[in-house]
Amino acid sequence: MDLTGIGLYTFQEASKLTGIPARDLRRWLNGYAYRRKADCSTVPVRPLWEPELSRAEIDGISFHDLLEVRFVRAFRQHGLSLQTIRLASEKARQLFNLSYPFTSRRFQTDGRTIFASAVRETGEIDLLDLIKGQYAFEKIIEPSLYQGIDFAPDDTALRWYPSACSDAVVLDPKIAFGKPIVTEGQVRTSVLYASFLAENDRHFVARMHEVPLSAVHAAIAFEERLAA
């Protein structure tokens, strides 16, 4: 499998970047199994969708999967079941003809109808009041979920600026396997931060890596936020 341009993150890296526990990420993207109390049989639960790296022998997550799971967390925080989320994802993929429909801007307008259909099919009609009202649905699909994402003409995500109100750090799957880099100089933030810890001199780090001092400041702030 050619990994060029799709991004590559360990589950721990993805957890730090999204704030989602690695255990949840694995359950959502790899599936899991549980033991039924009635007869002690094992029941498998399939992933929410087929991840990009599912056919590669790599224990990790791609750039588009990384962005998509941020929406899953928002749905879960508002009480939507994995069964409903899975069905909504399937319906949206067919309707939009996109592998990652939640990240699509079109989901902001059409997602409410898709989820209403999904909750009816799964029988979770107690969630209909949450879905039917446009205002209520907008509380789930907050603008912040789309903030910082650059889109291609076909509405697929190209890159993501993860820091609010700043474009100093970017995740671009075509550069450095999608790892966080400073926009000015395209050096990984982890590399700049490691250099700073070793040298304790921001000006020296900027000269050594040939990036602006502002990029060093941004990398340090970003890495310290991830470590917090």
C-alpha positions as CSV (number, residue, x, y, z in Angstrom):
1,M,0.0,0.0,0.0
2,D,1.4,3.4,-1.0
3,L,1.3,5.6,2.1
4,T,2.3,8.8,0.3
5,G,0.0,11.7,0.9
6,I,-2.5,10.1,3.4
7,G,-0.8,11.0,6.7
8,L,0.2,8.5,9.4
9,Y,-0.2,8.8,13.2
10,T,0.1,6.4,16.0
11,F,-3.0,6.1,18.1
12,Q,-1.2,7.9,20.9
13,E,-0.3,10.8,18.6
14,A,-3.9,10.9,17.3
15,S,-5.2,10.9,20.9
16,K,-3.0,14.0,21.8
17,L,-4.0,15.8,18.6
18,T,-7.8,15.2,19.1
19,G,-8.1,14.9,22.8
20,I,-9.9,11.5,22.3
21,P,-8.7,8.6,24.4
22,A,-6.7,6.1,22.3
23,R,-8.9,3.3,23.5
24,D,-12.0,5.0,22.0
25,L,-10.1,5.6,18.7
26,R,-9.2,1.9,18.5
27,R,-12.8,0.8,19.2
28,W,-14.2,3.2,16.6
29,L,-11.7,2.4,13.8
30,N,-10.7,-1.2,14.5
31,G,-13.9,-2.5,16.0
32,Y,-14.2,-4.6,19.2
33,A,-16.0,-7.5,20.7
34,Y,-18.1,-7.9,23.9
35,R,-19.3,-10.9,25.8
36,R,-23.1,-11.4,25.9
37,K,-24.3,-12.1,29.5
38,A,-27.1,-14.4,28.4
39,D,-24.9,-17.1,26.9
40,C,-21.4,-15.8,27.4
41,S,-20.9,-15.8,23.6
42,T,-18.6,-13.2,22.0
43,V,-20.3,-10.6,19.8
44,P,-18.1,-8.7,17.3
45,V,-18.7,-5.0,16.6
46,R,-17.4,-3.7,13.3
47,P,-15.6,-0.4,12.9
48,L,-17.7,2.8,12.2
49,W,-16.2,2.8,8.7
50,E,-13.3,1.3,6.8
51,P,-10.2,3.3,7.8
52,E,-7.6,4.2,5.1
53,L,-5.0,2.1,6.8
54,S,-7.2,-1.0,7.3
55,R,-5.4,-2.9,4.5
56,A,-1.9,-2.0,5.6
57,E,-0.2,-3.8,8.5
58,I,0.2,-0.5,10.3
59,D,-1.1,0.2,13.8
60,G,-2.1,3.8,13.2
61,I,-4.6,6.3,11.8
62,S,-4.6,8.4,8.6
63,F,-5.1,12.2,8.2
64,H,-8.8,11.9,7.0
65,D,-9.6,9.4,9.8
66,L,-8.1,11.8,12.3
67,L,-10.4,14.6,11.2
68,E,-13.5,12.4,11.0
69,V,-13.2,11.0,14.5
70,R,-13.4,14.6,15.9
71,F,-17.0,14.6,14.7
72,V,-17.7,11.2,16.2
73,R,-16.6,12.5,19.6
74,A,-19.1,15.4,19.2
75,F,-21.9,13.0,18.4
76,R,-21.0,10.7,21.3
77,Q,-20.9,13.7,23.7
78,H,-24.5,14.4,22.8
79,G,-25.7,10.9,23.4
80,L,-25.7,9.4,19.9
81,S,-25.0,5.7,19.8
82,L,-22.2,4.1,17.7
83,Q,-24.9,2.2,15.9
84,T,-26.6,5.4,14.8
85,I,-23.3,7.1,14.0
86,R,-22.3,4.1,11.8
87,L,-25.6,4.2,9.9
88,A,-25.4,7.9,9.4
89,S,-21.9,7.6,8.1
90,E,-23.0,5.0,5.6
91,K,-25.9,7.1,4.4
92,A,-23.8,10.2,4.1
93,R,-21.1,8.4,2.1
94,Q,-23.6,7.2,-0.4
95,L,-25.4,10.6,-0.6
96,F,-22.2,12.7,-0.9
97,N,-20.1,10.2,-2.7
98,L,-17.3,11.0,-0.2
99,S,-15.3,8.5,2.0
100,Y,-15.3,11.0,4.9
101,P,-18.7,12.7,4.9
102,F,-18.8,14.1,8.4
103,T,-15.8,16.4,7.7
104,S,-17.5,17.6,4.5
105,R,-19.0,21.1,4.7
106,R,-22.1,19.7,3.1
107,F,-22.8,17.8,6.3
108,Q,-23.5,21.1,8.1
109,T,-26.7,21.5,6.0
110,D,-27.7,17.9,5.1
111,G,-26.5,16.1,8.2
112,R,-29.6,16.7,10.3
113,T,-31.9,14.9,7.8
114,I,-29.4,12.0,7.5
115,F,-29.2,11.5,11.3
116,A,-33.0,11.8,11.6
117,S,-33.3,8.9,9.2
118,A,-30.6,6.9,11.0
119,V,-32.2,7.2,14.4
120,R,-35.6,6.1,13.0
121,E,-33.9,3.0,11.5
122,T,-32.0,2.2,14.7
123,G,-35.2,2.7,16.8
124,E,-33.6,5.4,19.0
125,I,-36.5,7.7,18.5
126,D,-35.9,9.4,21.8
127,L,-33.1,11.2,20.0
128,L,-35.3,12.7,17.4
129,D,-35.9,15.9,19.3
130,L,-32.1,16.4,19.5
131,I,-31.8,15.9,15.7
132,K,-35.0,17.4,14.2
133,G,-34.4,21.0,15.2
134,Q,-31.8,22.8,13.1
135,Y,-30.7,24.9,16.1
136,A,-30.2,21.8,18.2
137,F,-28.3,20.0,15.5
138,E,-26.0,23.1,15.1
139,K,-25.1,22.7,18.8
140,I,-23.6,19.3,17.8
141,I,-22.0,20.3,14.6
142,E,-20.2,23.3,16.0
143,P,-18.3,25.6,13.6
144,S,-15.2,24.9,15.6
145,L,-15.2,21.4,14.1
146,Y,-14.6,22.9,10.7
147,Q,-12.4,25.7,11.8
148,G,-8.8,25.5,10.5
149,I,-9.6,23.0,7.7
150,D,-8.7,23.8,4.1
151,F,-10.9,22.1,1.6
152,A,-10.3,20.9,-2.0
153,P,-12.8,21.8,-4.7
154,D,-14.4,18.3,-4.2
155,D,-15.0,19.2,-0.5
156,T,-12.3,16.8,0.8
157,A,-10.0,18.1,3.5
158,L,-6.5,19.1,2.3
159,R,-4.9,20.3,5.5
160,W,-5.7,21.2,9.1
161,Y,-4.5,24.1,11.2
162,P,-5.1,22.7,14.7
163,S,-4.5,25.8,16.8
164,A,-7.4,28.1,17.2
165,C,-7.0,31.5,15.3
166,S,-3.5,30.6,14.2
167,D,-2.0,29.2,11.0
168,A,1.5,28.9,12.4
169,V,1.2,25.1,12.7
170,V,-0.4,22.8,10.1
171,L,-1.0,19.1,9.5
172,D,-0.6,18.4,5.8
173,P,-0.8,14.7,4.7
174,K,1.5,15.5,1.8
175,I,4.3,16.8,4.0
176,A,6.2,14.8,6.7
177,F,3.4,12.1,6.7
178,G,1.0,14.6,8.1
179,K,2.9,15.3,11.3
180,P,2.5,18.8,12.8
181,I,4.9,21.2,11.1
182,V,5.5,25.0,11.3
183,T,4.0,26.7,8.3
184,E,7.0,28.9,7.8
185,G,9.9,26.5,7.1
186,Q,7.9,23.2,7.1
187,V,9.9,21.7,10.0
188,R,8.2,19.3,12.4
189,T,7.2,21.0,15.6
190,S,8.6,18.0,17.6
191,V,12.0,18.5,16.0
192,L,12.0,22.2,16.9
193,Y,10.8,21.5,20.4
194,A,13.5,18.8,20.9
195,S,16.1,21.2,19.8
196,F,14.9,23.9,22.2
197,L,14.9,21.4,25.1
198,A,18.5,20.5,24.2
199,E,19.8,24.0,23.6
200,N,17.4,26.2,25.7
201,D,18.0,29.0,23.1
202,R,15.2,29.9,20.8
203,H,17.3,32.1,18.6
204,F,19.9,29.4,18.1
205,V,17.1,26.9,17.2
206,A,15.7,29.3,14.6
207,R,19.1,29.7,13.0
208,M,20.0,26.0,13.1
209,H,16.7,25.0,11.4
210,E,16.5,28.1,9.2
211,V,13.1,29.1,10.3
212,P,11.8,32.4,11.7
213,L,11.9,32.9,15.5
214,S,8.1,33.1,15.4
215,A,8.0,29.6,14.1
216,V,10.1,28.4,17.0
217,H,7.7,30.1,19.5
218,A,4.7,28.5,17.8
219,A,6.3,25.0,17.8
220,I,7.1,25.2,21.5
221,A,3.7,26.5,22.4
222,F,2.0,23.7,20.3
223,E,4.2,20.9,21.7
224,E,3.7,22.1,25.3
225,R,-0.1,22.2,24.8
226,L,0.0,18.6,23.5
227,A,2.0,17.5,26.5
228,A,-0.3,19.2,29.0
